[in-house]
Each structure stands twice: as structure tokens, then as C-alpha cells.
Amino acid sequence: MMFKGNTLENIVNEAKRHDINIPSTYGRGEDVPKWYEEGKYDEIEEHLKADLKIIRYIDLTNIIVKVLVKRSFKE
């Protein structure tokens, strides 16, 4: 998942760098096809749940958005 050139993983890493207590990612999107081929559907489900938790956190708090906006003005 990408938003304005930032992957969800990059957003989480940036938030943690600023001591924001955001949920962690689980795997990467590129892992999903491999997990599917291997029948690891629980892994896919955990990955999707983690993504949804992160998105919901961002939606409810808006904290990370403020951090990223500040960073973009500095660059």
C-alpha cells in the first residue's frame, strides 16, 4: 500500500522514529503471493489485520500525518 510515495512500512518506521506508538506491520505485501502459494492463509490474514490496524490508528489519531507534513516541508 502506498500513499504519496510512502509505503505503509515507511510511515510506520517514521512514526516509531518520532516515538509514536503505532501498531507494527506484519510481513510485506510482496510476501503475500508466496504465502498464498504455500497455503499460509493465516499469515495473509495477519498481514491484512496489521495493515488495517495501522490505517485505523492513522485515521483516528492524525498524529503521523502531522509528523509527515512537517517532514515534507523540511525537505
ABEGO torsion letter per residue (X at the ends): XBBGGBBAAAAAAAAAAAGBBBBBBBEBAAAAAAAAAAGBAAAAAAAAAAAAAAAAAAAAAGAAAAAAAAAAAAX
